[in-house]
Amino acid sequence: QVQLVESGGGLVQPGGSLRLSCAASGMIFSIYEMGWHRQAPGKQRELVATMTSGGSTNYVDSVKGRFTASRDNAKNTLYLQMNSLKPEDTAVYYCWMNIDSYEYWGQGTQVTVSS
């Protein structure tokens, strides 16, 4: 059984940084596309970043230049480095991965940007 476990969320002041991690465990043969969504209170879930199996990334305009997705293939782990955080980045962040043609989601981690 495949599971995604997220970590790294928390409370940070505006302008600060956080690094989210998403570790996949279980029987895994191939990880294809992966990425991050977020959902702020009262808003729809929003796609933040995607990464292909080849390492190409795409970001929503609001985070370009501030967020960076990366992966460690040996650890089956996806990261999201978030810099210059703003109050509007406050949300629950969810990772997802297409593993062996099935889509899996993490449990979500809260990111709060506030002074």
C-alpha positions in Angstrom: 0.0 0.0 0.0 1.4 3.3 -1.1 1.3 6.3 1.3 2.4 9.9 1.1 3.5 11.6 4.3 3.9 15.3 4.4 6.0 17.4 6.9 7.4 20.8 7.3 4.5 23.1 7.7 4.1 25.6 10.5 3.8 29.3 11.4 6.2 31.7 9.8 6.4 35.5 9.6 6.0 37.3 6.3 9.2 37.2 4.3 10.2 33.9 6.0 10.8 30.5 4.5 9.6 27.0 4.9 10.4 23.7 3.3 7.7 21.1 2.8 8.5 17.4 2.3 6.4 14.6 0.9 7.7 11.1 1.3 6.2 8.2 -0.6 6.4 4.7 0.9 5.2 1.3 0.0 5.6 -0.8 -3.2 6.7 1.7 -5.8 7.9 1.0 -9.3 7.7 4.3 -11.1 6.7 7.8 -10.1 5.5 9.9 -12.9 4.2 13.4 -12.4 4.0 14.9 -9.0 3.2 18.2 -7.4 1.6 20.4 -4.8 -1.8 21.9 -4.3 -3.0 24.3 -1.6 -6.4 25.2 -0.2 -7.0 28.4 1.8 -10.0 28.8 4.0 -13.2 29.5 2.0 -11.3 29.0 -1.3 -11.1 26.2 -3.8 -8.0 24.0 -4.0 -5.3 25.6 -6.2 -2.5 23.9 -8.1 0.8 25.4 -6.9 3.5 23.4 -8.7 4.0 20.4 -10.8 7.1 18.3 -11.7 7.4 15.8 -14.4 9.4 12.5 -14.2 12.0 14.3 -16.2 12.3 17.1 -13.6 10.5 19.9 -15.5 8.6 22.2 -13.3 5.6 24.6 -13.6 4.3 27.0 -11.1 1.2 29.1 -10.6 2.0 32.7 -11.4 1.6 33.9 -7.8 4.5 31.7 -6.5 6.9 32.0 -9.4 10.3 33.2 -8.3 9.5 32.3 -4.6 8.7 28.6 -4.6 10.9 25.8 -5.9 9.9 22.2 -6.2 12.5 19.5 -6.2 12.7 15.7 -5.8 15.1 13.1 -4.3 14.5 10.0 -6.4 16.5 7.7 -4.1 14.2 8.7 -1.2 10.9 8.9 -3.3 10.5 12.4 -1.8 9.2 15.6 -3.2 10.1 19.0 -1.7 8.7 22.5 -1.9 11.0 25.3 -0.8 9.0 28.4 -0.1 10.8 31.7 0.3 9.5 35.3 0.7 6.3 33.9 2.1 3.3 36.2 2.1 0.1 36.1 4.2 -1.8 35.0 1.1 0.3 31.9 1.0 -1.5 30.7 4.2 -3.3 27.4 3.3 -3.2 23.7 3.8 -0.7 22.3 1.3 -1.2 18.9 -0.2 1.2 16.9 -2.2 0.3 14.3 -4.8 2.1 11.8 -7.0 1.2 9.6 -9.9 2.7 6.3 -8.9 2.4 3.4 -11.3 -0.5 5.2 -13.0 -2.5 5.7 -9.7 -2.8 9.1 -8.1 -2.0 9.4 -4.4 -2.4 12.4 -2.0 -0.7 13.4 1.2 -2.7 14.2 4.3 -2.0 17.9 4.1 0.2 20.3 6.1 -0.8 23.7 7.4 1.2 26.7 6.5 0.4 29.9 8.3 2.1 33.2 7.3 1.4 35.8 10.0 3.2 38.4 12.1 
